[in-house]
Amino acid sequence: MLDAVTLDQLRTFIAAAEEGSFSAAGRKLRRAQSVVSQTLANLESQLGVKLFDRSGRYPLLTEEGQALLPEARAVADDMDGFKARARALREGLEPELSVAVDVMYPMDALTCAAGLSREKFPYTPLRLYVEALGGVPQLVLEGTCRIGMMATIQLVPEELRAEPLGEVTLGTVVAPHHPLAQKPGPLTAEDVSEHVQLVLTDRTQLSAGRDFHVLSPQTWRLADLGAKHAFLKAGFGWGGMPLHMIERDLAEGALVRLRLATGIPYDVRLPITVVYRKDEPPGPAGRAFIDSLKQSHVADQSSASSP
């Protein structure tokens, strides 16, 4: 009986578990609720295991269902990867390499990776988007970009596969004429909450309603990192910036680093990951670009740490 279990049954099981009802799963799968219910009943019969408790208003996963759900997802993901790999082999080289990159990512490393990629695939054009926060995964999810480099201060959506790339360090800074720069440290949460914090934001729903390391009730929200940089230097507020972007400002005194009290994050190590859709993994050019990113990022970090 177990040999008769189909991928369609597993996808129906996953949809019902994630959506919380058979009717919602039907809408997601574009099927009637009765078809979903019958599919799951057949699956339970073949497995000899009850997956859902149907005694309440909404079906709830049983302990057995909870135990089998991760396995079902793994099987479905493996099949998506198998089909995507076969499609990539059939289609061959990508006609274009579309990439979304987080504004926090070091441009020197990206430039180096683009150069290495061009050497290997000189006839594959590059289309590059620079986004903040949820903007990167959004472009990958909707298919505008095949590859994204996102800051994992936020969760990676379930539909995407992620590979670690490295990390970027953010420092908390302010203009030297700002009142906070005149206060002896370490500064408390109360100290910084009395002043405007400049916060990076985006226009997607993936990060809507979520704040990352926001300590002040007074915020200016900016969708452009360049604007945030300029506003910090102008003394409009305080905030975090990637250290690789402000090395010259710190050396020349255009910005100064704030020393915050223990327990307040002021030097934040921000992991960066390469993401792509599980059902549309990179082709030959995309894979080479990712490998170049990893090579370039390691080289960039090594040079940055040298005296």
N, C-alpha and C positions, 0 to 999 in steps of 0.2 A: 504493500500500500504506500510506503514512503517513497518508492520510486516514481509514483504517479504525481507527487507534489510538483506544482508548476511555479514558474517565476511570477506568473500573473496572480496566483493565489498569495504569494508572499508580498507582492506589491499592494494587494488589497488589504492584507493584514497590517502592513506598515501604515497605509493611509488611514485605516480605521483607528489605529492606536494614536496616531498623531492628530487626527481631526477631532477625536472624542465622541464621534457618533457614526453610525452606518450611513445616515442620510448625508452628513457632511463629507464622508469618504466618497459617496456616490457622486456628489457634485464635483469633487476634485478629480475623480476618475471619469466623469461624464457617463455615469451608469445609474440605472435605477437602484433605489435602496434595496429592493427585493433581490436584485442580482448580487449586490454586495453581501447581503445576509446569507444567501444560498452559497456563495463562493466560500465564505468563512465557515459555514456549517460543514461543507465538504472537506475543507482543509482540516478542521478539528477531527472529523471522522477518520481521515487518512492518517493523521498524526496519532490519534488515540489520546489526545490531550485537549482539555477545555481551555481555550485561549481567552475568552471573555465571560464575565459574569453579567448575565442579561436580566437579573432580578430587579434592578433599579430602573430609573427613567432613562439613564444613559448607560451603555455598556462600559464595564470597567475591566481592565486587564487583570487576569488572575495571576497568581504567583508564577505559574507555568508560562503564561503569556509574557510576563515581564522578563522572564529568563530567556525566552526564545526571540524576543524582539531584536536585541543587538545582533544575534546570529542571522536573522532575516535581513537586517540592513546590510550586513557584511556580504551576504550572498548577492543581494541586489546591486550593491556597489561594485562587486567583482564582475558581475555580468555587464554593468554599464561600462566599466573599464575595458572589458574584453571586446565589446562591440565598438567602442570608440577607437581602440587600437586597430581593429580590423578596418574601420573606416579610414583611419589615417594612412594605413598601408595602401588602401585602394586609391585614395585621393592623391597621395604623394606630398610634395612640398607645398606649403601654404603660399597662396598668391600674395599675401600681405601679412606682416607681423604687427598686430595691434596690441599695445601695452598701456596699462594704467599704472601710474606710479604715485605713491604717497609723497606729499610735499616735504615730509621729513627726511626722505631718502637722500643720501649724499650724491649730488650731481656728478662729482668726479668719478665715483664708482659706476654710475649709470653710463657716463660718456665712454668710459673704458670698455664696458660690456657691449655697448653699441658698436664700437670700433672692432672688437673681436668678432662679433656676429656678422658685421659687414664683410670681413675677410673671408668667412666661411660661406656666406650666402649673399654674394654681391648683388644679385638680381631680385632679392626679396625686400621690398620697401618697408620702412618702419613708420607706423602711425602711433604717436605718443600723446597720452593725456596725463596731465598732472592734477591730482585731486587731493582732498583732505578727508580724513575719517572714513565715513561710509561711502564716499564717492568712488573709491577704488573697487570694493567688492560689488557695488551696484552696477558698474560698467561691465564687470565680468559676468555677473548673473544675467544681465539682459542681453549678453552676446555682443555688445559693442567692442569689447576687448577680449582677446583670448587669454591674456596673462595679466595679472595684477601683482604689485608689490604693496602690501598693506601693513599698516602698523597694527599689531595685535593687542593694542590697548582695549580693543573691542573684540567680541567673539567672532570667529570665522563662521559664516553661514553654513548650514548642513550640506548644501548643494556643492560646496567647494572643497577641493583637496588642497592642503597647505604643506609647503616644504619650508623648513627654517632657513633663513638667509643670513641673519646676523642681528645686530642691535644698534640703536642710535641712542646716545646719551643726551638728555635734555637738562639744561641748567636754568635755575630761576634767576632772572636778571631784571635790572631796572636802570634808568638813566642816572648818572651821577648827581644830578641836581634834584632828583625826586626825594620827597621827605623820608621814604624808607631807607634810602642810601645814607642818610645822615644819622639813623638810629644805630646804636651799638647792638651787635648780635649776641646771641642768636635771637631771632625774631619769633614771637609766638603767633599762634593762629589768630589771636585777637589783634595783634599788631597789623598783620597783613589784611585782615578783614575790614579794616577802616579805610582801605584804599581800593581804587578800581583795579580789577584784575582783567587783563586782556586775554581773551579765550578764543581759540580756534574753533570754528564750527563749519558745518556743511549744509547742503540743501536736501539731503536724502532722508528717508524714513528709517534707515538702518541705525542711525544714531539719534533719532528724534527723542527728546525727553531724557537723554542720558548726558551726564556731565563726567568729565575725567579730570581729576585733580583740581577741581574748582573749590577754592577756600574762602572766597569773598562773596557776600551777597551783592556787591556792586560789580557788575561785569559789562564789558564791551565785547560783543561777539563779532568776530571777523572771519570771513570765509576765505581770506587770502593771507598766506603766511608773510608775504612781502609787506603787506599793509601792517600786520602785527609788528613786524620788525621795525618799520618806520615809526609807528606809534610809540613803541618802547623807547626808542632813541629820543623821541620828542618829549618824553616824560609824562605821557598820558596815563600811564598805569604800569603795573608790573606783570610778569608772566614768564612762562617757560619757552625756551628756544633751543633748537638743536645746537650743541656746542660747536659742531663743525662749521656752522653757518656764521657764527659770531666770534670766531677766534680773533679776527682783526679788530673788531669793536672792543673786545676785552683788552687786547694788547694796547690799544690807543686810548683807552679810558672812555670810549663813547658809551659803553655799558659796563655795569659792575654786577658781580654776582651777589645775591643775598644769601646770608647764612641763617637758616631757619632752625628752630628748636627741634630737638630729638623727637622723632615720630611724625614729623611733617615732611612729606616727600619733596625734595628740592633738586636732587640729582636722580632723575628717573631714567632707568635703562629700558628703552622701548624696543621690544622684539619686532623684527621685520620678517614677514614671511612672503614667499611667492605663492600665489593662489591661482587656481584655474578650475573650471567646471569639471566635475567627476565624469560627466558624459561627453566632454569635449576636451580631452587632454592636449597638450601642445604637440604639434607636428615636429618634423626634423629641425626647422629653423627656430621654432619656439623652444625646443629642448636645448638646442645649442645656446640660445640666448640666456636661458636660466643657468646653464653651466657657466657661462661667461660672467653672469651676475655674481655667482658664488665666488668665482675666482677673483673678480674685480673687487668685491666687497672685502675679502680677506686681505688683499694687497693694500686697499685704501686704509683699512683699520691698522695694518702693520705700520704703514708710513706715518699715520697720525700719532701713533704711540712712540715713534722714534724721537730721540732728543734733537 
